[in-house]
Amino acid sequence: MRVDCAVVGAGPAGLVASAALAARGVEHLVLERGRAGESWRSQRWGSFRLNTPGWMNQVLGPQPRDANLAGPEVVGRLGRLAAASPVREGVGVTRLAPAGDGYALGTDAGELRARTVVVATGDQNRPRRPALADAFPDRLAQVHTAGYRDPGQLPDGAVLVVGSAQSGCQIAEDLISGGRRVILATSLVGRVPFHHRGRETVEWLIEAGFMDQRPRDLPDPSVMRAPQPVQAPGRGLSLPALARAGVTLAGRPVAVDGERVAFDDSLAANVAAGDAFAARLRGLADESIRRRGLDAPPAEPDEHDVPVDLDPPASLDLRVERVGAVVWCTGFGGDFSWLDPDLVAADGRPRRDNAAGPVPGLWYLGLRWLRRRCSGILFGFPGDAAVVADAVRAHLGG
């Protein structure tokens, strides 16, 4: 079979790409190894909600401006998008390689030839678990963010949550609300103050061009490897707030000896990094307000700026503390092993220039920092998809 364009992946990025291609009259198929929105179906916990407001997520369809959609509602909306697209579910792509004037795709349903390809599988869907996990006692239940659902799935006792980015902080809250004692091994992550000078901080940042920053605009490229800053749905979230809620904060786990876990002394630096990032965002908003001559109210107090006494444990006896489970909130990566070796860099990530692959007729969508800071979130998909769809149509000859 031969098509003008094959889109690989029917998550939000792939479905947005499909809509953009259809709007330009490009014949295409969307191939999905599972069900449409599979990662959203199988890798989200029960209380999960989008931490960005409805006005930033219009790609999912009309919704209240301040809505923070729950996971099942996101899945339902993705299903409706898929129903309007030429999606083939249960067709995994096992190989992609240049062939003649296009590409050959090896799939579970046989080989497909496409003149152009848009890879929209994302790079945040393969759970990452550190080697240290293998050193923990066998008696402990260990789950990754992708497999966590609710406190009831874990055995009785306290829970050690490793990683304090978006998932780690929200899962710690979920466990606390479920009556569990939580020890949170923290990491270096920024945080977003929810409100600033009369508006949501993210509104000021978007108007200031923060979300449109390009990789080449960054004085320090390591920013692109940093986890997404923390913000809870419809409110702020911080390590001090979690401590006040009863979470025991610790540094990063560095060694395990039997039942004893040792932590480094990074907690104070991790809290300070979150505060510094929040201050930087406020500064960007203030500068934008000043530059545009806007009349904005003064900054209001923020409970997350209130310091908390830190007394982190240097080590912890898991049995004495009655820890029954570990939740690894240590992030995700992407699997690009199915790409032809010439399409992949030494680090396993796709070779590309912005959205374009190294061979004509290939593009990517949904990767973090693909073209801009917002490329890896729902808010950024439509703009990137429009650029890619225009390029596909031009490549096909209009």
C-alpha positions as CSV (number, residue, x, y, z in Angstrom):
1,M,0.0,0.0,0.0
2,R,1.2,3.5,-0.7
3,V,0.1,6.9,0.7
4,D,1.2,10.4,0.4
5,C,1.8,10.8,4.1
6,A,2.0,8.4,7.1
7,V,1.6,9.8,10.6
8,V,3.1,7.5,13.3
9,G,1.3,7.9,16.6
10,A,-2.3,8.8,17.5
11,G,-1.7,10.7,20.6
12,P,-2.5,14.4,20.8
13,A,0.4,15.4,18.5
14,G,-0.4,12.8,15.8
15,L,-4.1,13.7,15.9
16,V,-3.4,17.4,15.6
17,A,-1.0,16.6,12.7
18,S,-3.8,14.6,11.0
19,A,-6.3,17.5,11.3
20,A,-3.7,20.0,9.9
21,L,-2.9,17.6,7.0
22,A,-6.6,17.1,6.3
23,A,-7.2,20.9,6.2
24,R,-4.6,21.1,3.5
25,G,-6.0,18.3,1.5
26,V,-3.1,15.9,2.1
27,E,-4.0,12.2,1.8
28,H,-2.7,10.4,4.9
29,L,-3.0,7.6,7.4
30,V,-2.4,7.7,11.1
31,L,-0.8,4.5,12.5
32,E,-1.2,3.7,16.2
33,R,0.3,0.6,17.9
34,G,-2.4,0.6,20.6
35,R,-5.5,2.7,20.9
36,A,-5.7,6.4,20.1
37,G,-4.3,8.3,23.1
38,E,-2.8,5.1,24.5
39,S,-0.3,6.8,26.8
40,W,-3.1,8.9,28.3
41,R,-5.2,5.7,28.8
42,S,-2.5,3.6,30.4
43,Q,0.0,5.9,32.0
44,R,-2.0,8.3,34.1
45,W,-3.1,7.9,37.8
46,G,-6.7,8.1,38.9
47,S,-6.8,11.7,40.2
48,F,-4.7,13.1,37.3
49,R,-5.8,16.4,35.8
50,L,-4.2,18.7,33.3
51,N,-2.1,21.4,35.0
52,T,-2.7,23.9,32.2
53,P,-6.0,25.7,32.0
54,G,-8.7,25.2,29.3
55,W,-7.8,28.2,27.3
56,M,-4.4,26.6,26.6
57,N,-5.9,23.3,25.6
58,Q,-8.4,24.2,22.9
59,V,-6.8,21.5,20.7
60,L,-9.0,19.1,22.8
61,G,-12.1,21.0,21.8
62,P,-14.2,23.7,23.5
63,Q,-14.0,23.9,27.3
64,P,-14.3,26.4,30.1
65,R,-11.4,28.9,30.2
66,D,-10.3,27.8,33.7
67,A,-11.0,24.0,33.2
68,N,-8.4,21.5,34.2
69,L,-9.6,18.4,32.4
70,A,-9.4,15.0,34.2
71,G,-7.6,12.1,32.6
72,P,-10.8,10.2,31.4
73,E,-12.2,13.4,29.8
74,V,-8.9,13.9,28.0
75,V,-9.1,10.4,26.7
76,G,-12.7,10.9,25.6
77,R,-11.8,14.0,23.7
78,L,-8.8,12.3,22.0
79,G,-11.2,9.5,21.0
80,R,-13.5,12.0,19.3
81,L,-10.5,13.5,17.5
82,A,-9.5,10.1,16.4
83,A,-12.9,9.3,15.1
84,A,-12.6,12.2,12.7
85,S,-9.2,11.1,11.5
86,P,-8.0,8.2,9.3
87,V,-6.5,6.3,12.3
88,R,-5.6,2.6,12.2
89,E,-5.4,1.3,15.7
90,G,-3.4,-1.8,16.6
91,V,-0.8,-1.2,13.9
92,G,2.6,-0.7,15.3
93,V,5.5,0.6,13.2
94,T,8.5,-1.6,13.7
95,R,10.8,0.0,11.1
96,L,11.1,3.2,9.2
97,A,13.7,3.7,6.5
98,P,14.2,5.9,3.4
99,A,13.2,4.0,0.2
100,G,13.3,5.4,-3.3
101,D,11.5,8.7,-3.4
102,G,9.8,8.1,0.0
103,Y,9.9,5.8,3.0
104,A,9.2,2.2,3.8
105,L,7.4,1.5,7.0
106,G,7.5,-2.0,8.4
107,T,4.2,-2.5,10.4
108,D,2.3,-5.2,12.2
109,A,0.0,-5.3,9.2
110,G,2.8,-5.5,6.5
111,E,4.9,-3.0,4.7
112,L,3.6,0.5,3.9
113,R,5.2,2.9,1.4
114,A,4.7,6.7,2.1
115,R,6.0,9.7,0.1
116,T,6.3,11.6,3.4
117,V,6.3,10.7,7.1
118,V,5.4,12.6,10.3
119,V,6.7,10.9,13.4
120,A,4.5,11.9,16.3
121,T,5.2,9.2,18.9
122,G,6.7,11.8,21.3
123,D,9.7,11.4,23.6
124,Q,8.0,11.1,27.0
125,N,6.3,7.7,26.9
126,R,8.9,5.1,27.9
127,P,9.3,4.9,31.8
128,R,12.8,5.5,33.1
129,R,13.8,3.8,36.3
130,P,17.3,4.2,37.8
131,A,19.6,1.3,38.4
132,L,19.4,2.0,42.1
133,A,15.9,0.5,42.1
134,D,17.4,-3.0,41.8
135,A,19.2,-2.5,45.2
136,F,16.0,-2.1,47.2
137,P,14.7,-5.0,49.2
138,D,12.5,-7.5,47.4
139,R,9.7,-7.1,49.9
140,L,9.0,-3.6,48.7
141,A,6.4,-2.9,46.0
142,Q,7.9,-0.7,43.4
143,V,5.9,1.1,40.7
144,H,6.8,3.8,38.2
145,T,4.6,6.9,37.6
146,A,3.3,5.1,34.5
147,G,1.9,2.3,36.6
148,Y,0.7,4.2,39.6
149,R,-3.1,4.6,39.9
150,D,-4.1,5.4,43.5
151,P,-3.0,4.8,47.2
152,G,-5.1,1.7,47.4
153,Q,-3.0,-0.3,44.9
154,L,0.0,-0.1,47.3
155,P,0.6,-2.3,50.3
156,D,0.0,-0.8,53.8
157,G,2.7,1.5,55.2
158,A,4.6,4.6,54.3
159,V,5.6,5.3,50.7
160,L,8.9,6.6,49.4
161,V,8.3,8.8,46.3
162,V,11.5,9.4,44.3
163,G,11.5,12.5,42.2
164,S,9.8,15.9,42.8
165,A,8.9,17.1,39.3
166,Q,5.3,17.4,38.2
167,S,4.3,13.7,38.7
168,G,6.2,13.3,41.9
169,C,4.7,16.3,43.7
170,Q,1.2,15.5,42.5
171,I,1.5,11.8,43.5
172,A,2.8,12.8,46.9
173,E,-0.3,14.9,47.3
174,D,-2.5,12.0,46.2
175,L,-0.9,9.7,48.7
176,I,-1.2,12.2,51.5
177,S,-4.8,12.8,50.8
178,G,-5.3,9.0,50.9
179,G,-3.9,8.9,54.4
180,R,-0.4,7.7,53.6
181,R,2.8,8.9,55.2
182,V,5.1,10.0,52.4
183,I,8.8,10.5,52.2
184,L,9.7,12.5,49.1
185,A,13.2,12.2,47.7
186,T,13.5,15.6,45.9
187,S,15.2,16.7,42.7
188,L,16.2,19.9,41.0
189,V,13.0,21.3,39.5
190,G,11.6,24.8,39.0
191,R,8.1,25.8,40.0
192,V,5.5,28.1,38.5
193,P,3.8,30.7,40.7
194,F,0.1,30.3,39.8
195,H,-0.9,33.9,40.2
196,H,1.0,37.2,39.8
197,R,-0.2,40.8,39.7
198,G,-3.8,40.0,39.0
199,R,-3.5,37.2,36.4
200,E,-2.3,33.7,36.0
201,T,1.4,33.8,35.7
202,V,1.4,31.7,32.5
203,E,-0.7,34.4,30.8
204,W,2.0,37.0,31.4
205,L,4.6,34.5,30.3
206,I,2.9,33.7,27.0
207,E,2.5,37.4,26.2
208,A,6.1,38.0,27.1
209,G,7.2,35.4,24.5
210,F,8.4,32.8,27.1
211,M,6.7,29.9,25.4
212,D,8.0,30.9,22.0
213,Q,11.7,30.7,23.0
214,R,13.7,28.7,20.5
215,P,16.6,26.5,21.3
216,R,19.0,28.9,19.7
217,D,17.7,31.7,22.0
218,L,18.9,29.9,25.2
219,P,22.2,31.1,26.7
220,D,22.4,27.6,28.4
221,P,21.3,24.7,26.2
222,S,21.1,22.4,29.3
223,V,17.7,24.1,30.0
224,M,16.2,21.8,27.3
225,R,17.0,18.8,29.5
226,A,15.4,20.2,32.6
227,P,12.0,18.7,33.7
228,Q,8.9,20.7,33.2
229,P,8.4,23.2,36.1
230,V,5.9,22.2,38.8
231,Q,2.3,23.6,38.9
232,A,-0.8,21.9,40.3
233,P,-4.1,22.1,38.4
234,G,-5.5,25.5,39.1
235,R,-3.1,26.4,41.9
236,G,0.6,26.6,42.8
237,L,2.6,23.7,44.3
238,S,5.9,23.7,46.0
239,L,8.2,21.6,48.2
240,P,7.5,23.8,51.3
241,A,3.8,23.4,50.8
242,L,4.2,19.6,50.7
243,A,6.3,19.8,53.9
244,R,3.5,21.7,55.6
245,A,1.0,19.1,54.4
246,G,3.0,16.4,56.2
247,V,5.4,15.1,53.6
248,T,8.9,14.3,54.8
249,L,11.4,15.9,52.4
250,A,14.8,14.4,51.7
251,G,17.6,14.7,49.2
252,R,18.3,12.4,46.3
253,P,18.7,8.7,47.2
254,V,22.3,7.7,46.5
255,A,22.8,4.3,48.1
256,V,20.9,1.3,49.4
257,D,22.3,-1.1,52.0
258,G,19.8,-3.7,53.0
259,E,16.9,-1.8,54.5
260,R,18.8,1.4,54.8
261,V,18.6,4.2,52.1
262,A,21.2,7.0,52.1
263,F,20.3,10.5,50.8
264,D,22.5,13.3,49.6
265,D,22.4,16.8,51.1
266,S,20.7,18.4,48.0
267,L,17.3,19.3,49.7
268,A,18.1,22.9,50.5
269,A,19.5,23.5,47.0
270,N,16.4,21.8,45.4
271,V,14.0,24.1,47.4
272,A,16.1,27.1,46.5
273,A,16.1,26.2,42.8
274,G,12.3,26.1,42.8
275,D,12.1,29.5,44.5
276,A,14.7,31.0,42.1
277,F,12.8,29.8,39.1
278,A,9.5,31.2,40.4
279,A,11.3,34.6,41.0
280,R,12.7,34.5,37.5
281,L,9.3,34.0,36.0
282,R,7.8,36.9,38.0
283,G,10.7,39.0,36.8
284,L,9.9,38.2,33.2
285,A,6.3,39.1,33.8
286,D,7.3,42.3,35.5
287,E,9.6,43.3,32.7
288,S,6.9,42.6,30.1
289,I,4.4,44.7,32.1
290,R,6.9,47.6,32.4
291,R,8.0,47.4,28.7
292,R,4.3,47.6,27.5
293,G,3.4,50.3,30.0
294,L,0.6,48.2,31.5
295,D,-1.3,49.2,34.6
296,A,-1.1,46.0,36.7
297,P,-1.7,45.7,40.5
298,P,1.2,45.0,42.8
299,A,2.3,41.4,43.4
300,E,0.2,39.6,45.9
301,P,1.6,37.3,48.7
302,D,2.2,33.7,47.7
303,E,2.1,31.0,50.4
304,H,4.6,29.0,48.4
305,D,7.3,31.6,49.1
306,V,7.0,31.1,52.9
307,P,10.1,29.2,54.0
308,V,9.9,26.0,55.9
309,D,12.3,24.5,58.4
310,L,14.3,21.8,56.7
311,D,15.6,18.8,58.7
312,P,16.2,16.1,56.0
313,P,17.2,12.6,57.0
314,A,20.7,11.6,55.9
315,S,19.5,8.0,55.8
316,L,16.3,6.1,56.5
317,D,15.7,2.6,57.7
318,L,12.8,1.4,55.5
319,R,11.7,-1.3,57.9
320,V,11.7,0.9,61.0
321,E,9.8,3.6,59.1
322,R,7.4,0.9,57.9
323,V,7.9,1.8,54.2
324,G,5.9,-0.6,52.1
325,A,6.3,0.8,48.6
326,V,8.5,3.0,46.4
327,V,7.0,5.1,43.6
328,W,9.6,6.1,41.0
329,C,8.7,9.5,39.5
330,T,11.9,9.5,37.5
331,G,10.6,10.6,34.2
332,F,10.1,9.2,30.7
333,G,12.1,8.9,27.5
334,G,11.2,8.0,24.0
335,D,11.8,4.8,22.0
336,F,13.3,5.5,18.5
337,S,15.0,2.1,18.1
338,W,12.6,1.4,15.1
339,L,14.1,4.3,13.1
340,D,16.8,3.5,10.5
341,P,20.2,4.0,12.1
342,D,21.0,6.8,9.7
343,L,18.0,8.8,11.2
344,V,19.2,8.5,14.8
345,A,22.0,10.4,16.6
346,A,24.6,8.7,18.8
347,D,22.4,9.4,21.9
348,G,19.5,7.5,20.5
349,R,17.4,10.6,19.7
350,P,16.3,11.5,16.2
351,R,18.6,13.5,14.0
352,R,16.7,16.7,13.0
353,D,16.8,20.4,12.3
354,N,13.9,21.8,14.2
355,A,11.0,19.6,13.0
356,A,12.7,18.3,9.8
357,G,14.5,15.0,9.7
358,P,17.9,14.6,8.0
359,V,16.3,13.1,4.8
360,P,13.7,15.1,2.8
361,G,10.1,14.1,3.4
362,L,10.5,13.3,7.2
363,W,9.3,15.5,10.0
364,Y,8.7,15.2,13.8
365,L,6.0,16.5,16.0
366,G,5.4,16.5,19.8
367,L,9.1,16.4,20.9
368,R,10.2,18.7,23.7
369,W,11.9,21.8,22.3
370,L,11.2,20.7,18.8
371,R,10.9,24.3,17.6
372,R,9.9,26.2,20.8
373,R,9.7,25.9,24.5
374,C,6.0,24.9,24.2
375,S,6.5,22.3,21.5
376,G,6.2,19.4,24.0
377,I,2.8,20.4,25.4
378,L,-0.8,20.6,24.1
379,F,-0.6,24.4,23.8
380,G,2.3,24.2,21.3
381,F,1.0,21.3,19.1
382,P,-1.3,23.3,16.7
383,G,1.4,25.9,15.7
384,D,4.0,23.2,15.1
385,A,1.5,21.0,13.3
386,A,0.7,23.9,10.9
387,V,4.4,24.4,10.1
388,V,4.9,20.6,9.5
389,A,1.7,20.2,7.4
390,D,2.7,23.2,5.2
391,A,6.1,21.6,4.6
392,V,4.5,18.2,3.8
393,R,2.1,19.8,1.2
394,A,5.0,21.7,-0.3
395,H,7.1,18.6,-0.5
396,L,4.3,16.8,-2.3
397,G,4.0,19.5,-4.8
398,G,1.1,21.5,-3.3
